[in-house]
């Protein structure tokens, strides 16, 4: 006799029910809070012979299912996690009735009818990598907000500064530390050239003579700047604070990126993916974070669909369109990383490797009249096929050509 303990997951609580293979309800679906006490009580209510022949099933529900998954894993039961989209399709009926208790029973039915399409349980290293990746994305979004605000404030306190330091150097450590000390054009105008040169050279450690020319440009720009606020304004304090925050955020992002790369190096196919022309350490780590172990897919079509890059097929009467827009039903972050990787490969290969397959494929799509982004999307699918092939064959990119 098989048993199924099913959970309809919600934030901070779930509906749990125990069923046997004859669809008999052994524990009626009831609400259970996500607390250790409630789960310990539930486990105590289960007989030992039930625990030995019991599976736990739940849907993948954002992060809300993770505490439940972790609890049972720690107690020696690895839960079955369903893909939420597939579970929804399996639960659809003509009736519109939908309750948490019914959903709990539906999950048990899916389990006993062997209709489960599993959300693969990944190794811990992949989960850690995903957590790091999402943290980096959050830090990056925050950094962009602060940089935009910094630009606005500099436009008030020192408008001509951006003309001296272009975007590449405007947010560099030298410029930011300089603005922490000299946040307003008038303050720069009142400071001696040698002091400005010392401030600029103190970051890199180079001799101040190398920065005297830059100091002269900065001082001239300060004299010519038409500021919107005076040097006693609170805007100057905000400029200094934002410069410090940007430096901290950039440092945190670099530290986390190094951690992610170190974790990626421990995975099986890091060297294979990193061997692809145009893909560096960071891009390889990002690809592994989103794709994980690609060999878990039985064929390339499933991997393509998992990334949402499969074309939609529309049939109406005698008309069939096999080449519709991509479905976008898979991992959006995976598509973003693949798109970015292809953009880099096309740019680098156009200068250093004219016969690169991805570059040639991109040019082919462009010659067919495809838009730049449509050609990049098609090339991303080709890159995905290359990644899948070299991982399945456990070979490097050079050997796979």
C-alpha positions as CSV (number, residue, x, y, z in Angstrom):
1,X,0.0,0.0,0.0
2,X,1.3,3.4,-1.0
3,X,0.5,6.6,0.8
4,X,0.7,10.2,-0.3
5,X,1.0,13.3,1.9
6,X,0.1,16.2,-0.3
7,X,0.5,19.9,0.4
8,X,-1.3,22.9,-1.2
9,X,1.3,25.5,-0.4
10,X,0.7,29.1,0.5
11,X,2.7,31.8,2.2
12,X,3.3,30.8,5.8
13,X,0.7,28.0,5.8
14,X,-0.5,25.1,3.7
15,X,-3.4,22.6,3.4
16,X,-2.1,19.1,4.1
17,X,-3.9,15.7,3.6
18,X,-2.9,12.1,3.7
19,X,-4.3,9.6,1.1
20,X,-3.7,6.0,0.2
21,X,-3.6,4.4,-3.2
22,X,-7.3,3.6,-3.0
23,X,-8.0,7.3,-2.7
24,X,-9.1,6.8,0.9
25,X,-8.7,9.9,3.0
26,X,-6.6,9.0,6.1
27,X,-6.0,12.5,7.3
28,X,-8.6,15.1,6.1
29,X,-7.1,18.1,4.3
30,X,-6.5,20.7,7.0
31,X,-4.6,23.9,7.4
32,X,-1.1,23.7,8.9
33,X,1.1,26.6,9.7
34,X,4.7,26.6,8.6
35,X,6.1,26.2,12.0
36,X,8.4,23.4,13.4
37,X,5.8,22.6,16.1
38,X,3.0,22.0,13.6
39,X,5.1,19.8,11.3
40,X,6.5,17.8,14.2
41,X,2.9,17.2,15.4
42,X,1.9,16.1,11.9
43,X,4.8,13.6,11.7
44,X,3.8,12.2,15.2
45,X,0.3,11.5,13.9
46,X,1.7,9.3,11.1
47,X,2.3,5.6,11.9
48,X,5.7,4.2,11.2
49,X,4.5,1.8,8.5
50,X,2.9,4.8,6.7
51,X,6.1,6.8,6.9
52,X,8.1,4.0,5.3
53,X,5.8,3.8,2.3
54,X,4.8,7.5,2.0
55,X,5.7,10.1,-0.5
56,X,5.3,13.8,0.0
57,X,4.1,15.9,-3.0
58,X,3.7,19.7,-3.5
59,X,3.8,22.3,-6.2
60,X,6.7,24.6,-6.8
61,X,5.3,27.9,-5.4
62,X,7.8,30.7,-5.5
63,X,9.9,30.4,-2.3
64,X,7.0,29.4,-0.1
65,X,7.4,25.6,-0.6
66,X,11.1,25.7,0.3
67,X,10.7,25.5,4.1
68,X,8.4,22.5,3.7
69,X,10.8,20.9,1.3
70,X,13.7,21.5,3.7
71,X,11.9,20.1,6.7
72,X,11.1,16.7,5.0
73,X,14.5,16.5,3.4
74,X,16.1,16.9,6.9
75,X,13.8,14.1,8.1
76,X,14.9,11.7,5.4
77,X,12.0,12.2,3.0
78,X,12.8,13.9,-0.3
79,X,9.5,15.5,-1.5
80,X,8.2,15.4,-5.1
81,X,8.0,19.0,-6.3
82,X,5.6,19.5,-9.3
83,X,6.1,22.0,-12.0
84,X,3.3,24.5,-11.1
85,X,2.2,25.0,-14.7
86,X,1.9,21.2,-15.4
87,X,0.1,20.7,-12.1
88,X,-2.4,23.4,-13.0
89,X,-3.1,21.8,-16.4
90,X,-3.6,18.4,-14.7
91,X,-6.1,19.9,-12.2
92,X,-8.3,21.6,-14.8
93,X,-11.9,20.4,-15.0
94,X,-15.1,21.7,-16.5
95,X,-16.2,22.8,-13.1
96,X,-15.0,26.1,-11.8
97,X,-14.9,24.9,-8.2
98,X,-11.5,25.5,-6.7
99,X,-10.5,25.3,-3.0
100,X,-7.3,24.6,-1.2
101,X,-8.7,21.3,0.1
102,X,-9.7,20.2,-3.5
103,X,-6.2,21.2,-4.7
104,X,-4.7,19.1,-2.0
105,X,-6.7,16.1,-3.2
106,X,-5.9,16.8,-6.8
107,X,-2.2,16.6,-6.1
108,X,-2.6,13.2,-4.5
109,X,-4.6,12.1,-7.6
110,X,-1.8,13.3,-9.9
111,X,0.7,11.3,-7.8
112,X,-1.3,8.0,-7.8
113,X,-2.0,8.3,-11.6
114,X,1.7,8.9,-12.2
115,X,1.1,12.1,-14.1
116,X,3.6,14.1,-12.2
117,X,6.0,16.2,-14.3
118,X,8.7,16.9,-11.7
119,X,10.4,20.1,-10.9
120,X,13.8,18.5,-10.7
121,X,15.4,18.6,-7.3
122,X,18.8,20.2,-7.9
123,X,21.9,19.6,-6.0
124,X,22.6,22.0,-3.2
125,X,25.4,23.8,-5.1
126,X,22.8,24.9,-7.8
127,X,20.4,26.2,-5.2
128,X,23.2,28.2,-3.5
129,X,24.2,29.5,-6.9
130,X,20.7,30.6,-7.7
131,X,20.4,32.4,-4.3
132,X,23.7,34.2,-5.0
133,X,22.5,35.1,-8.5
134,X,19.2,36.6,-7.3
135,X,21.1,38.6,-4.7
136,X,23.5,40.0,-7.3
137,X,20.5,41.0,-9.5
138,X,18.9,42.8,-6.5
139,X,22.2,44.6,-5.7
140,X,22.6,45.5,-9.3
141,X,19.1,47.0,-9.6
142,X,19.8,49.0,-6.4
143,X,23.1,50.2,-7.8
144,X,21.5,51.4,-11.0
145,X,18.9,53.4,-9.0
146,X,21.7,55.1,-7.0
147,X,23.8,55.8,-10.1
148,X,20.9,57.5,-11.8
149,X,20.3,59.6,-8.7
150,X,24.0,60.4,-8.5
151,X,24.0,61.7,-12.0
152,X,21.0,64.0,-11.3
153,X,22.7,65.5,-8.2
154,X,26.0,66.0,-10.0
155,X,24.0,67.9,-12.6
156,X,23.1,70.3,-9.9
157,X,26.4,70.6,-8.0
158,X,29.0,70.1,-10.7
159,X,27.4,70.0,-14.2
160,X,30.5,69.8,-16.3
161,X,32.1,67.0,-14.5
162,X,30.6,64.3,-16.8
163,X,32.3,65.9,-19.8
164,X,35.7,65.3,-18.2
165,X,35.0,61.8,-16.9
166,X,33.0,59.8,-19.5
167,X,30.7,57.0,-18.3
168,X,33.5,54.4,-18.1
169,X,35.5,56.6,-15.6
170,X,32.6,58.6,-14.1
171,X,31.7,55.8,-11.7
172,X,35.3,54.6,-11.3
173,X,36.8,54.5,-7.8
174,X,39.0,57.6,-8.6
175,X,36.1,59.8,-9.6
176,X,33.8,58.6,-6.8
177,X,36.4,59.1,-4.0
178,X,37.2,62.5,-5.5
179,X,33.5,63.5,-5.3
180,X,33.2,62.3,-1.7
181,X,35.8,65.0,-0.8
182,X,34.8,67.6,-3.4
183,X,31.0,67.3,-4.1
184,X,30.6,70.9,-5.4
185,X,32.2,72.9,-8.2
186,X,32.8,75.9,-5.9
187,X,34.7,73.6,-3.4
188,X,37.0,72.5,-6.3
189,X,37.5,76.1,-7.5
190,X,38.7,77.1,-4.0
191,X,41.2,74.2,-3.7
192,X,44.8,74.3,-4.9
193,X,45.9,72.3,-8.0
194,X,48.4,70.2,-6.0
195,X,45.7,69.3,-3.4
196,X,43.4,68.2,-6.2
197,X,46.2,66.2,-7.8
198,X,46.9,64.5,-4.4
199,X,43.2,63.6,-4.0
200,X,43.2,62.0,-7.5
201,X,46.4,60.1,-7.1
202,X,45.6,58.8,-3.6
203,X,43.3,56.1,-5.0
204,X,45.6,54.5,-7.5
205,X,48.8,55.2,-5.6
206,X,50.5,56.7,-8.7
207,X,52.6,59.9,-8.5
208,X,50.5,63.0,-8.3
209,X,52.3,64.5,-11.3
210,X,50.4,62.1,-13.5
211,X,47.2,63.6,-12.3
212,X,48.1,67.3,-12.4
213,X,46.8,67.6,-15.9
214,X,43.5,66.0,-14.9
215,X,43.4,68.3,-11.9
216,X,43.8,71.3,-14.1
217,X,40.9,70.1,-16.3
218,X,38.7,69.5,-13.3
219,X,39.4,72.9,-11.8
220,X,38.7,74.7,-15.1
221,X,35.4,72.8,-15.5
222,X,34.5,73.8,-11.9
223,X,35.1,77.5,-12.7
224,X,32.9,77.2,-15.8
225,X,30.1,75.2,-14.2
226,X,26.7,76.8,-13.8
227,X,25.5,75.1,-10.6
228,X,21.9,74.9,-9.4
229,X,22.8,74.9,-5.7
230,X,25.5,76.4,-3.5
231,X,28.2,74.5,-1.7
232,X,26.3,74.6,1.6
233,X,23.3,72.8,0.1
234,X,22.2,69.4,1.4
235,X,22.7,68.2,-2.2
236,X,26.5,68.1,-1.5
237,X,26.0,65.8,1.4
238,X,23.8,63.6,-0.7
239,X,26.5,63.5,-3.5
240,X,29.1,62.3,-0.9
241,X,26.8,59.7,0.6
242,X,25.7,58.3,-2.7
243,X,29.3,58.1,-3.9
244,X,30.2,56.0,-0.8
245,X,27.1,53.8,-1.3
246,X,28.0,53.2,-4.9
247,X,31.5,52.1,-4.0
248,X,30.1,49.7,-1.3
249,X,27.6,48.2,-3.7
250,X,30.1,47.7,-6.5
251,X,32.5,46.0,-4.1
252,X,29.7,43.7,-2.8
253,X,28.7,42.8,-6.3
254,X,32.2,41.9,-7.2
255,X,32.6,39.8,-4.1
256,X,29.4,37.9,-4.8
257,X,30.3,37.4,-8.4
258,X,33.6,35.8,-7.3
259,X,31.7,33.5,-4.9
260,X,29.3,32.5,-7.7
261,X,32.2,31.7,-10.1
262,X,33.9,29.6,-7.3
263,X,30.7,27.6,-6.9
264,X,30.3,27.2,-10.6
265,X,33.8,25.8,-10.9
266,X,32.7,22.9,-8.6
267,X,29.9,21.9,-11.1
268,X,30.4,19.1,-13.6
269,X,30.1,21.0,-16.9
270,X,31.7,24.4,-16.0
271,X,34.8,23.8,-18.1
272,X,32.8,22.6,-21.0
273,X,30.6,25.7,-21.2
274,X,33.6,28.0,-20.4
275,X,35.4,26.6,-23.4
276,X,32.9,28.2,-25.8
277,X,34.4,31.1,-27.6
278,X,33.2,34.4,-26.1
279,X,32.0,33.0,-22.8
280,X,34.1,34.0,-19.8
281,X,34.0,33.0,-16.2
282,X,31.1,35.2,-15.2
283,X,28.9,34.3,-18.2
284,X,29.6,30.6,-17.8
285,X,28.7,30.8,-14.1
286,X,25.5,32.6,-15.0
287,X,24.5,30.0,-17.6
288,X,25.1,27.2,-15.2
289,X,23.1,29.0,-12.5
290,X,20.0,29.2,-14.8
291,X,20.4,26.0,-16.9
292,X,21.9,23.8,-14.1
293,X,22.7,20.3,-15.2
294,X,21.4,20.4,-18.8
295,X,21.9,16.6,-19.2
296,X,18.8,16.1,-17.1
297,X,16.8,16.9,-20.2
298,X,16.3,13.9,-22.5
299,X,16.6,16.0,-25.6
300,X,17.3,19.5,-26.8
301,X,13.7,20.3,-27.5
302,X,12.8,20.0,-23.9
303,X,15.7,22.2,-22.9
304,X,14.7,24.8,-25.4
305,X,11.1,24.7,-24.1
306,X,12.5,25.0,-20.5
307,X,14.1,28.3,-21.5
308,X,11.0,29.5,-23.3
309,X,12.8,29.6,-26.7
310,X,10.5,27.1,-28.4
311,X,8.4,28.5,-31.2
312,X,4.6,28.6,-30.8
313,X,2.7,26.5,-33.3
314,X,-0.7,27.8,-34.4
315,X,-3.0,25.7,-36.5
316,X,-6.3,27.0,-37.9
317,X,-8.1,25.0,-40.5
318,X,-5.6,24.1,-43.3
319,X,-3.2,26.8,-42.2
320,X,-0.3,25.8,-39.9
321,X,2.3,28.2,-38.6
322,X,5.3,26.3,-37.3
323,X,7.4,29.4,-36.9
324,X,5.5,31.6,-34.5
325,X,7.0,33.8,-31.8
326,X,8.8,32.1,-29.0
327,X,6.6,30.8,-26.2
328,X,8.4,32.7,-23.3
329,X,6.9,30.1,-20.9
330,X,10.2,28.9,-19.5
331,X,12.9,30.5,-17.3
332,X,13.0,34.2,-18.3
333,X,16.4,34.7,-16.6
334,X,17.9,31.9,-18.7
335,X,16.7,33.7,-21.8
336,X,18.3,36.9,-20.6
337,X,21.7,35.3,-19.9
338,X,21.6,33.4,-23.2
339,X,20.8,36.7,-25.1
340,X,23.6,38.5,-23.3
341,X,26.0,35.7,-24.1
342,X,25.1,35.7,-27.8
343,X,25.5,39.5,-28.0
344,X,29.0,39.2,-26.6
345,X,29.9,36.3,-28.9
346,X,28.7,38.1,-32.0
347,X,30.6,41.3,-31.0
348,X,33.9,39.5,-30.1
349,X,33.7,37.0,-33.0
350,X,33.2,39.8,-35.6
351,X,36.7,41.0,-34.7
352,X,38.6,37.9,-33.8
353,X,36.8,34.8,-35.3
354,X,35.0,35.5,-38.5
355,X,34.1,31.9,-39.0
356,X,32.4,31.5,-35.6
357,X,29.3,29.3,-36.1
358,X,27.1,31.6,-34.0
359,X,28.3,34.7,-35.8
360,X,27.6,33.1,-39.2
361,X,24.2,32.0,-38.0
362,X,23.4,35.5,-36.8
363,X,24.5,36.9,-40.2
364,X,22.4,34.3,-42.0
365,X,19.3,35.4,-40.0
366,X,20.0,39.0,-40.7
367,X,20.4,38.3,-44.4
368,X,16.9,36.7,-44.3
369,X,15.5,40.0,-43.2
370,X,15.2,39.2,-39.5
371,X,15.4,42.1,-37.0
372,X,18.6,42.3,-34.9
373,X,16.8,41.0,-31.8
374,X,15.0,38.2,-33.7
375,X,18.4,37.1,-35.1
376,X,19.9,37.2,-31.6
377,X,17.1,35.1,-30.2
378,X,17.6,32.5,-33.0
379,X,21.3,32.5,-32.3
380,X,20.6,32.0,-28.6
381,X,18.8,28.8,-29.5
382,X,21.8,27.7,-31.5
383,X,24.1,28.5,-28.5
384,X,21.8,26.4,-26.4
385,X,22.2,23.5,-28.8
386,X,25.9,23.8,-28.6
387,X,25.9,23.9,-24.8
388,X,23.6,20.8,-24.7
389,X,25.8,18.9,-27.2
390,X,29.2,19.5,-25.5
391,X,27.7,18.7,-22.0
392,X,26.1,15.4,-23.2
393,X,29.3,14.4,-25.0
394,X,31.4,15.8,-22.1
395,X,33.6,17.5,-24.7
396,X,35.0,21.0,-25.2
397,X,33.8,23.6,-27.7
398,X,36.8,23.1,-30.0
399,X,36.2,19.4,-30.3
400,X,32.5,19.8,-30.9
401,X,32.9,21.9,-34.1
